[in-house]
Amino acid sequence: MAGLRALLVLGLFLALAGCASKFKTYDGPEVTRVVVFKGDRRMHLFHNDQILKSYDFGLGFAPIGDKKIEGDGKTPEGRYLIDRKNPNSEYYLSVGISYPNEADLAEAEALGKPAGGDIFIHGTPNPFRQKGDWTWGCISVQNAEIEDIYAMVNVGTVIDIYP
């Protein structure tokens, strides 16, 4: 009987765990700016001058330098906007960065190459953070962290990405 009870409790636990949503709600201060320091691998969510949350992250497979062209494995540097949210991302959840801007497009065109695009802050395709810099230029955080970021950061929020 104790074995059956234990199985029922385990089954109930697994059923409830399966119902947990990746969509959190947030009712705190508005995130007015996201600041990314590539060299330190540190991202901060700000409300005016106050840091609300900070995260470590991974970058593209060639993390040093500004993104110039599609496929270079670099993360862009400069001021952009959060321009979209993807609830069905291959990387759990993601928020889009407005790369490329007009200057990025002109720079890539001068090199005779496409600028690329689809730069996001995202989770991972599995529940555990992948080690090192592995993306194609995106900013990767743990899945639990992208749940917070997805809830806290609105489309239109400024994101500054520094070397």
Buried (B, 14 or more C-beta within 10 A) or exposed (E): EEEEEEEEEEEEEEEEEEEEEBEEEBEEEEBBBBBBBBEEBEBBBBBEEEEBBEBEBBBBBBBEEBBBBBEBBBBBBBEBBBBEBBEEBEBBBBBBBBBBBEEBBEBBEEEEBEBBBEBBBBBBEEEEBEEEBBBBBBBBBBBEBBBBBBBBBEEEBBBBBEE
